Amino acid sequence: MTPTPGPTPGPTPAPTVWPAFAARDARAMIAFLVALGFEETATYGEGDEVAHCQLDWPEGGGVMFGSVKDDGWSRQPGTGGFYVVTADPQAVHDRAVAAGATITRPPSAPGYGGLEFSLADPEGNLWSFGTYAGEPRAR
């Protein structure tokens, strides 16, 4: 698939949109995602309850989540879908397998370039890790 030509592309900006989701067992989710390569930057809460957690991806961006609660904002656990850009999806795949992840799509080359794979986390959210970083933004 060829992108539609547009204005002169500029640099890809640093991420400022953070996917957010809820987890039934936020502490276990933190451990799982750290095993895949995320870095635990901030976690607020006591005991099993996580009010807010920020996990950064070492190559940029990250996710925020907390324990599911009935507050009118929490998403239904297991309904998220995420794409994480990485220079080495095979290494992430290998860590995911070692962490016991359910691989839903093995490493392959999608029709738009790069290499990627997908997995389901312990709560059913779907994650894809790949080299495709998107198209450059127009200035």
C-alpha atoms as an extended CHARMM CRD file, in Angstrom:
* protein
*
       139  EXT
         1         1  MET       CA              0.0000000000        0.0000000000        0.0000000000  PROA      1               0.0000000000
         2         2  THR       CA              1.4650000000        3.3570000000       -1.0340000000  PROA      2               0.0000000000
         3         3  PRO       CA              0.6550000000        6.4210000000        1.0970000000  PROA      3               0.0000000000
         4         4  THR       CA             -1.1710000000        9.2720000000       -0.6160000000  PROA      4               0.0000000000
         5         5  PRO       CA              1.3030000000       12.0960000000       -1.3750000000  PROA      5               0.0000000000
         6         6  GLY       CA              0.7000000000       15.1640000000        0.7440000000  PROA      6               0.0000000000
         7         7  PRO       CA              2.5400000000       18.2600000000        1.9080000000  PROA      7               0.0000000000
         8         8  THR       CA              6.2790000000       18.0630000000        2.5800000000  PROA      8               0.0000000000
         9         9  PRO       CA              6.7420000000       15.6930000000        5.5160000000  PROA      9               0.0000000000
        10        10  GLY       CA              8.2480000000       16.9330000000        8.7420000000  PROA      10              0.0000000000
        11        11  PRO       CA              9.8330000000       14.9980000000       11.5880000000  PROA      11              0.0000000000
        12        12  THR       CA              7.7210000000       12.5270000000       13.5140000000  PROA      12              0.0000000000
        13        13  PRO       CA              6.9200000000       14.2120000000       16.8510000000  PROA      13              0.0000000000
        14        14  ALA       CA              7.4360000000       12.6740000000       20.2710000000  PROA      14              0.0000000000
        15        15  PRO       CA              4.2800000000       10.8680000000       21.4880000000  PROA      15              0.0000000000
        16        16  THR       CA              1.8410000000       12.9660000000       23.4720000000  PROA      16              0.0000000000
        17        17  VAL       CA             -1.1080000000       10.5810000000       23.3020000000  PROA      17              0.0000000000
        18        18  TRP       CA             -1.0450000000        7.9040000000       25.9920000000  PROA      18              0.0000000000
        19        19  PRO       CA             -3.2600000000        4.8380000000       25.6550000000  PROA      19              0.0000000000
        20        20  ALA       CA             -5.0650000000        4.2250000000       28.9410000000  PROA      20              0.0000000000
        21        21  PHE       CA             -6.8640000000        1.1240000000       30.1410000000  PROA      21              0.0000000000
        22        22  ALA       CA             -8.0170000000       -0.6910000000       33.2760000000  PROA      22              0.0000000000
        23        23  ALA       CA             -6.8260000000       -4.0210000000       34.6400000000  PROA      23              0.0000000000
        24        24  ARG       CA             -8.4720000000       -6.5020000000       36.9880000000  PROA      24              0.0000000000
        25        25  ASP       CA             -5.0330000000       -7.3300000000       38.4240000000  PROA      25              0.0000000000
        26        26  ALA       CA             -2.9880000000       -4.1940000000       37.7850000000  PROA      26              0.0000000000
        27        27  ARG       CA              0.0300000000       -5.4560000000       39.7610000000  PROA      27              0.0000000000
        28        28  ALA       CA              0.2260000000       -8.5820000000       37.5800000000  PROA      28              0.0000000000
        29        29  MET       CA             -0.2190000000       -6.4150000000       34.4560000000  PROA      29              0.0000000000
        30        30  ILE       CA              2.7180000000       -4.2540000000       35.5400000000  PROA      30              0.0000000000
        31        31  ALA       CA              4.9120000000       -7.3440000000       35.9810000000  PROA      31              0.0000000000
        32        32  PHE       CA              3.8490000000       -8.7480000000       32.5960000000  PROA      32              0.0000000000
        33        33  LEU       CA              4.5030000000       -5.5310000000       30.6790000000  PROA      33              0.0000000000
        34        34  VAL       CA              7.8450000000       -4.9520000000       32.4240000000  PROA      34              0.0000000000
        35        35  ALA       CA              8.8290000000       -8.4960000000       31.3430000000  PROA      35              0.0000000000
        36        36  LEU       CA              8.1260000000       -7.4080000000       27.7440000000  PROA      36              0.0000000000
        37        37  GLY       CA             10.4140000000       -4.3830000000       28.0890000000  PROA      37              0.0000000000
        38        38  PHE       CA              8.2820000000       -1.5460000000       29.4770000000  PROA      38              0.0000000000
        39        39  GLU       CA              9.8330000000        0.5050000000       32.2870000000  PROA      39              0.0000000000
        40        40  GLU       CA              7.8200000000        1.2270000000       35.4400000000  PROA      40              0.0000000000
        41        41  THR       CA              7.9700000000        4.9990000000       35.8150000000  PROA      41              0.0000000000
        42        42  ALA       CA              5.2670000000        5.7070000000       38.3840000000  PROA      42              0.0000000000
        43        43  THR       CA              2.7960000000        3.6240000000       40.3520000000  PROA      43              0.0000000000
        44        44  TYR       CA              0.3710000000        5.0530000000       42.8990000000  PROA      44              0.0000000000
        45        45  GLY       CA             -1.8280000000        2.9640000000       45.1420000000  PROA      45              0.0000000000
        46        46  GLU       CA             -1.7160000000        0.6130000000       48.0760000000  PROA      46              0.0000000000
        47        47  GLY       CA             -1.7650000000       -3.1590000000       48.2400000000  PROA      47              0.0000000000
        48        48  ASP       CA             -3.4560000000       -4.7420000000       45.2330000000  PROA      48              0.0000000000
        49        49  GLU       CA             -5.1870000000       -1.4600000000       44.2990000000  PROA      49              0.0000000000
        50        50  VAL       CA             -3.3930000000        0.6750000000       41.6840000000  PROA      50              0.0000000000
        51        51  ALA       CA             -4.8450000000        4.1630000000       41.3170000000  PROA      51              0.0000000000
        52        52  HSD       CA             -2.4800000000        5.0640000000       38.4600000000  PROA      52              0.0000000000
        53        53  CYS       CA              0.5120000000        3.4790000000       36.7620000000  PROA      53              0.0000000000
        54        54  GLN       CA              2.7280000000        4.8730000000       34.0180000000  PROA      54              0.0000000000
        55        55  LEU       CA              4.9000000000        2.4660000000       32.0660000000  PROA      55              0.0000000000
        56        56  ASP       CA              7.2930000000        3.9510000000       29.5210000000  PROA      56              0.0000000000
        57        57  TRP       CA              8.4590000000        2.1850000000       26.3980000000  PROA      57              0.0000000000
        58        58  PRO       CA             12.2480000000        2.6850000000       26.1200000000  PROA      58              0.0000000000
        59        59  GLU       CA             11.9360000000        3.7350000000       22.4710000000  PROA      59              0.0000000000
        60        60  GLY       CA              9.3160000000        6.4190000000       23.2230000000  PROA      60              0.0000000000
        61        61  GLY       CA              5.7630000000        6.7300000000       24.5020000000  PROA      61              0.0000000000
        62        62  GLY       CA              4.0780000000        4.4570000000       26.9900000000  PROA      62              0.0000000000
        63        63  VAL       CA              0.7970000000        3.4590000000       28.5730000000  PROA      63              0.0000000000
        64        64  MET       CA             -1.1540000000        4.4590000000       31.6570000000  PROA      64              0.0000000000
        65        65  PHE       CA             -3.5760000000        2.2610000000       33.5670000000  PROA      65              0.0000000000
        66        66  GLY       CA             -4.9210000000        1.3390000000       36.9550000000  PROA      66              0.0000000000
        67        67  SER       CA             -7.1650000000       -1.1110000000       38.7210000000  PROA      67              0.0000000000
        68        68  VAL       CA            -10.6620000000       -1.2970000000       37.2840000000  PROA      68              0.0000000000
        69        69  LYS       CA            -13.2000000000        0.5730000000       39.3750000000  PROA      69              0.0000000000
        70        70  ASP       CA            -16.7730000000        1.7180000000       39.0460000000  PROA      70              0.0000000000
        71        71  ASP       CA            -16.0300000000        5.3950000000       38.4820000000  PROA      71              0.0000000000
        72        72  GLY       CA            -17.6750000000        6.1230000000       35.1350000000  PROA      72              0.0000000000
        73        73  TRP       CA            -14.2960000000        6.3050000000       33.3980000000  PROA      73              0.0000000000
        74        74  SER       CA            -12.6940000000        2.8620000000       33.6350000000  PROA      74              0.0000000000
        75        75  ARG       CA            -12.7650000000        0.8100000000       30.4810000000  PROA      75              0.0000000000
        76        76  GLN       CA            -13.8440000000       -2.8130000000       30.5000000000  PROA      76              0.0000000000
        77        77  PRO       CA            -10.6660000000       -4.8480000000       31.1000000000  PROA      77              0.0000000000
        78        78  GLY       CA             -9.4940000000       -6.9170000000       28.1700000000  PROA      78              0.0000000000
        79        79  THR       CA            -10.9360000000       -4.6380000000       25.4630000000  PROA      79              0.0000000000
        80        80  GLY       CA             -7.8250000000       -2.5960000000       24.5920000000  PROA      80              0.0000000000
        81        81  GLY       CA             -5.7460000000       -2.7660000000       21.4690000000  PROA      81              0.0000000000
        82        82  PHE       CA             -2.2470000000       -1.2700000000       21.2830000000  PROA      82              0.0000000000
        83        83  TYR       CA              0.5560000000       -0.9190000000       18.7410000000  PROA      83              0.0000000000
        84        84  VAL       CA              4.0780000000       -0.4280000000       20.0940000000  PROA      84              0.0000000000
        85        85  VAL       CA              6.9300000000        0.6170000000       17.8130000000  PROA      85              0.0000000000
        86        86  THR       CA             10.2070000000       -1.1860000000       18.3960000000  PROA      86              0.0000000000
        87        87  ALA       CA             13.4040000000       -1.5860000000       16.4190000000  PROA      87              0.0000000000
        88        88  ASP       CA             13.5800000000       -5.2820000000       17.3830000000  PROA      88              0.0000000000
        89        89  PRO       CA             10.1740000000       -7.0030000000       17.4090000000  PROA      89              0.0000000000
        90        90  GLN       CA             11.8390000000      -10.4310000000       17.4130000000  PROA      90              0.0000000000
        91        91  ALA       CA             13.5280000000       -9.6720000000       20.7600000000  PROA      91              0.0000000000
        92        92  VAL       CA             10.1860000000       -8.4980000000       22.2210000000  PROA      92              0.0000000000
        93        93  HSD       CA              8.5370000000      -11.6400000000       20.8320000000  PROA      93              0.0000000000
        94        94  ASP       CA             11.1400000000      -13.8080000000       22.5250000000  PROA      94              0.0000000000
        95        95  ARG       CA             10.6220000000      -12.0070000000       25.8610000000  PROA      95              0.0000000000
        96        96  ALA       CA              6.8410000000      -12.3660000000       25.4330000000  PROA      96              0.0000000000
        97        97  VAL       CA              7.1280000000      -16.1150000000       24.8730000000  PROA      97              0.0000000000
        98        98  ALA       CA              9.4060000000      -16.3980000000       27.9240000000  PROA      98              0.0000000000
        99        99  ALA       CA              6.8190000000      -14.4450000000       29.9610000000  PROA      99              0.0000000000
       100       100  GLY       CA              4.0910000000      -16.9070000000       28.9340000000  PROA      100             0.0000000000
       101       101  ALA       CA              2.2420000000      -14.5650000000       26.5520000000  PROA      101             0.0000000000
       102       102  THR       CA             -0.3530000000      -15.9100000000       24.1480000000  PROA      102             0.0000000000
       103       103  ILE       CA              1.0000000000      -15.0980000000       20.6830000000  PROA      103             0.0000000000
       104       104  THR       CA             -1.9720000000      -14.3660000000       18.4190000000  PROA      104             0.0000000000
       105       105  ARG       CA              0.0480000000      -13.5840000000       15.2780000000  PROA      105             0.0000000000
       106       106  PRO       CA              3.6690000000      -14.7200000000       14.8290000000  PROA      106             0.0000000000
       107       107  PRO       CA              6.3620000000      -12.3460000000       13.5380000000  PROA      107             0.0000000000
       108       108  SER       CA              5.6260000000      -11.5220000000        9.9200000000  PROA      108             0.0000000000
       109       109  ALA       CA              6.0050000000       -8.7560000000        7.3630000000  PROA      109             0.0000000000
       110       110  PRO       CA              2.7560000000       -6.8060000000        6.9030000000  PROA      110             0.0000000000
       111       111  GLY       CA              1.9150000000       -5.3870000000        3.4790000000  PROA      111             0.0000000000
       112       112  TYR       CA              2.9390000000       -1.8610000000        4.4890000000  PROA      112             0.0000000000
       113       113  GLY       CA              6.5070000000       -2.6540000000        5.5100000000  PROA      113             0.0000000000
       114       114  GLY       CA              8.4710000000       -3.7680000000        8.5230000000  PROA      114             0.0000000000
       115       115  LEU       CA              8.1270000000       -6.7400000000       10.8460000000  PROA      115             0.0000000000
       116       116  GLU       CA              5.5090000000       -7.1990000000       13.5760000000  PROA      116             0.0000000000
       117       117  PHE       CA              3.7220000000       -9.7240000000       15.7810000000  PROA      117             0.0000000000
       118       118  SER       CA              0.7140000000       -9.6920000000       18.0960000000  PROA      118             0.0000000000
       119       119  LEU       CA             -0.1130000000      -11.1100000000       21.5100000000  PROA      119             0.0000000000
       120       120  ALA       CA             -2.8930000000      -11.1870000000       24.0600000000  PROA      120             0.0000000000
       121       121  ASP       CA             -1.9830000000      -10.0790000000       27.5600000000  PROA      121             0.0000000000
       122       122  PRO       CA             -3.2450000000      -11.9930000000       30.6180000000  PROA      122             0.0000000000
       123       123  GLU       CA             -6.4930000000       -9.9650000000       30.6370000000  PROA      123             0.0000000000
       124       124  GLY       CA             -7.2220000000      -10.2830000000       26.9010000000  PROA      124             0.0000000000
       125       125  ASN       CA             -6.0000000000       -6.9250000000       25.5780000000  PROA      125             0.0000000000
       126       126  LEU       CA             -4.3610000000       -7.2210000000       22.1650000000  PROA      126             0.0000000000
       127       127  TRP       CA             -0.8600000000       -5.8270000000       21.6190000000  PROA      127             0.0000000000
       128       128  SER       CA              1.1360000000       -5.5740000000       18.4000000000  PROA      128             0.0000000000
       129       129  PHE       CA              4.8590000000       -4.8330000000       18.4190000000  PROA      129             0.0000000000
       130       130  GLY       CA              6.5040000000       -3.8300000000       15.1680000000  PROA      130             0.0000000000
       131       131  THR       CA              8.9440000000       -1.6680000000       13.2890000000  PROA      131             0.0000000000
       132       132  TYR       CA              6.3080000000        0.4130000000       11.4700000000  PROA      132             0.0000000000
       133       133  ALA       CA              6.5170000000        3.8870000000       13.0280000000  PROA      133             0.0000000000
       134       134  GLY       CA              3.8060000000        5.4970000000       10.9160000000  PROA      134             0.0000000000
       135       135  GLU       CA              4.1180000000        7.9510000000        8.0930000000  PROA      135             0.0000000000
       136       136  PRO       CA              5.8450000000       11.3190000000        8.5450000000  PROA      136             0.0000000000
       137       137  ARG       CA              3.5190000000       14.1870000000        9.4260000000  PROA      137             0.0000000000
       138       138  ALA       CA              2.9790000000       17.0500000000        7.0480000000  PROA      138             0.0000000000
       139       139  ARG       CA              4.4250000000       20.3240000000        8.2670000000  PROA      139             0.0000000000
